[in-house]
């Protein structure tokens, strides 16, 4: 395949209006411009951080269309098209390709705990419907299924569109296992532990942190690709601190709420989250205090990223 994905791809928030009832497309465009100006090579929309389960089909179409049109080749756009019902996943995938998406990110059918053969059948149906690249998403904590290296190798062998995976099993050794099992064909994107994942062969990073610090999220991958590991580790320490603080209030998953709150703090308001998620507004002083603790860490990460500046590949 001609297009090659590399570096930091943020799973971006979905901007909602103040009342939460609609999409805020002007806010989306401002947000995307900021991200691109900070060097982000690509985005993944309608992922977990993008609250894909709360978005209607009509809103999905609007969001994909608006994002692809606004990026206009300035950054890659991958679309989350997973669904527990295979025909819906196929329909979403076809639509994303038709609207000009560069690729798809697809987690296995969630909730059902499908067998390996059922997972294979799910991806087979999607691959028969589209021709753009597909990034598998292995996250056993949200899908209730873990795709081992052997299954990933089977999918890679059987479907030529499947050449990427976001590996978020929290077993960093899996990065190496997948590359070995696929004879180096699979391109692994880290879901966490960026420095360690790159050391084992990862070529990218899928993360929610770009929603409020796109420069450090981009720079850490650039540094690792350039072999500047010590500088990358300093940025990763900031990311780890942020993760720990967010997890204090949301031990399961708090990135949607805080990604939106922190994007607003950085000057790019994108609304709040939709039910059943806890809104930032409802957190009151607790939420404001946590953001106050996060802000200096973000500032430090931005400073480290600026100090570690290096020429863009295209320059």
C-alpha positions, 0 to 999 in steps of 0.5 A: 500500500502506498500510504504509510502511517508513522508517528503520533496519531491522537484519538481526538475528542468529538466537539459538542455544542454547549448543550451537548445535543449537536456537533460543534463543527467550527470548534472541530476546525479550530481544534484541527488547525491547532493540531496540524500547526503543532505538527501532528501527522494524523488523527483517529476520530470516533475512537473511545476518546471520541465517544463513538458510542454516543454519536448518531449515524447522522453525526458520524457522517457529518464528523467524518466528512468535515474532518476529511475535508478540513484536513485536505491532505495536511494530516491523515484521518483514520476513522473508528468504524467498530461495531458489535454487529458486523453489518454496521461495522461494514456500513461504517467502514464503507462510508468512511472510505467513500468520504475520503478517510485514509484508513480505519481503526477497528477493535474486535466486536465488543461485549460478546467475547468472540472466538478467534474464528468469529473475530476473523469473520468480522474482519473478513467482512470488513476487508471484503467491503473496503480497500483502505488500510485497517489498523487493528485495535487490541484492547482487552479492557474495553473489547473483552477479548485479547488478540494474541500475536498468533491471531494477529499474524493470521489476520495479517496473512489473510487480509492485505489491508491489515498492516497496522495495529494499536497494541494496548494489552499493557504487555509491552513484549507483545510488540516484539511478539507481533512483529516476529509472528508477522515476519515484520509485515505488521506495523505496531503502534504503541497504546502505552509505554512509548519508549519501550514499545519503540525499542521493541520495534513500534513505529507509532503511538496512538494516544489521547494526550495530543488533545491537549499537548499535541507538540509533546505527543508528536515530538516523542515519536520524532525523537525516538525515530531519530534515536534520541531516547533520553529526551523522549524519556523526559517527555514520557515521564510527563505523560505518565504523571498525567495518566496517574493524576487522571486515574485518581478520579477515573480509575477506569477511563477518564480521558474523554472528560479531561481531554476536553477540559484540558483542550479548553484550558489550552484555548480550544473549547470542545464542549463536554462529554455526553451521558453516561460519562461524568461531565467535567462540569459536574466534578466541580472543585475536584475537577478544577483542582485536578486540572490545576495539578495537570497544567504545569506538567503539560507546560513542562512537557511543552517546554521539553518538546520545544527544547528538543526541536528537530527538523521535520522530515519534509523540510 
